[in-house]
């Protein structure tokens, strides 16, 4: 099976879910995974044993978002299964075996981002996630659990947790499993080695002793104990708020060569996409709803990034522009920065997560800053996320406090701190100022400042040169350059996905005709190239 077919939409809502059920009980929400075997996103495989594909994860991402924005009353979320014997068997093997390399890697990347969103909800929204494993959790199923704050495992002599990718499939747990086991769960490395090579995993008390689960609970007390732990987590939560915002499904106008939302427009060319973010047209409202410009714009940008990553893999360069009034952007920023209410907090963290999605996108990112742009404060961040910035004489950018901590990258640094890593002086000099082209180049805030005589030719040559280079080499180069300085669990997860999993997915031992993915379930052993490289 090829992954060619109709364009994939990331828009859904709970009443359209085929694989998840969202139940609300006061301050506790229940996310029940009950995968429709016949509901695969592409033909050619059945989603047996609560295994999942991209379509299942799209629903999970939507549910996590809606819980944060639409349900301020929810303080604890229990993730469990509608299947009595299996929590989740992980990513569907037939789907992986029959998908192209780009599809597999993008699938793993989106799944990772959703897991990180669950962790972000626990850390920054007071919605504590608990995994109630009422059956075996293997591979990506256990990785869902690893994203949760606590893992409650049923102890029935049958249910186990496992990461069987290495022994069974010749690949790695592609959604951060190995990293979370040692970095988050603090499992000793020799035990982690044994666990990751033991296809059947570990059960009950042993899983708890090794740090792979928090509790092993007999079946007779499982439901009662899970409810007790959920009530306790809700009672300890700091989340407050009321009056959630309903998130309507986005309906962009998609035609040949153009994708248009209200605040974000993409023009698709032969080998590049030009993305224009439109600044706010109205004054800052007194109350926040789904049309609040920072929220509406972020939702559109998020959806566009996902749409382009999945449906337009050959458009390797994204040119990012803005258009609007910088002062209007700054007025909205003022309403969002600092100690505000829960909903403002959610909007700010959502924008942070969307910028992180841009950071890990395997496309060349180029910002064009022209007169009429509104790269100011929070809206300067997309330009700082780019690999290069070209600025035309007469344009202006505005650096504000928001660029110094409100929207950290996966490495824990701001984009300015990553840009000037090891150089404190330009970081100090850039603080809180309006900057024109020549000064922006002098300060190091842009790659090149140009006058209108050279602008068109210089930009054209730069983009044509980029398009002539190896996409594979560019992906590796960009991933290395974007994350200067320290590593965090999150930056490790995406860095290792870009390097090791990307490489292993291409190797014949996994993806070849005699590889583990192809021979899984046939009774034949995979044929491995025994040379270590």
Secondary structure as UniProt FT lines:
FT   HELIX           14..16
FT   STRAND          20..25
FT   TURN            26..27
FT   STRAND          28..33
FT   TURN            37..38
FT   HELIX           48..50
FT   STRAND          51..52
FT   HELIX           54..70
FT   TURN            72..73
FT   STRAND          76..81
FT   STRAND          86..88
FT   STRAND          90..91
FT   HELIX           93..98
FT   HELIX           101..124
FT   STRAND          128..133
FT   STRAND          136..138
FT   HELIX           140..147
FT   STRAND          150..155
FT   STRAND          160..162
FT   HELIX           165..169
FT   TURN            174..176
FT   HELIX           177..179
FT   HELIX           180..184
FT   HELIX           189..196
FT   TURN            199..200
FT   STRAND          202..203
FT   HELIX           204..209
FT   TURN            210..211
FT   STRAND          215..218
FT   HELIX           219..236
FT   STRAND          253..255
FT   TURN            256..257
FT   STRAND          258..260
FT   STRAND          264..268
FT   STRAND          272..278
FT   TURN            290..291
FT   HELIX           293..311
FT   TURN            313..314
FT   STRAND          317..323
FT   HELIX           326..334
FT   TURN            335..336
FT   HELIX           342..359
FT   STRAND          364..369
FT   TURN            371..372
FT   HELIX           377..380
FT   HELIX           381..384
FT   STRAND          388..392
FT   TURN            393..394
FT   STRAND          396..399
FT   HELIX           401..404
FT   TURN            405..407
FT   TURN            410..411
FT   HELIX           415..419
FT   TURN            420..422
FT   HELIX           424..429
FT   STRAND          433..436
FT   HELIX           437..443
FT   STRAND          448..450
FT   TURN            452..454
FT   HELIX           455..468
FT   HELIX           471..482
FT   HELIX           489..496
FT   HELIX           497..501
FT   HELIX           502..504
FT   TURN            505..506
FT   HELIX           508..511
FT   TURN            513..514
FT   HELIX           516..519
FT   TURN            520..523
//
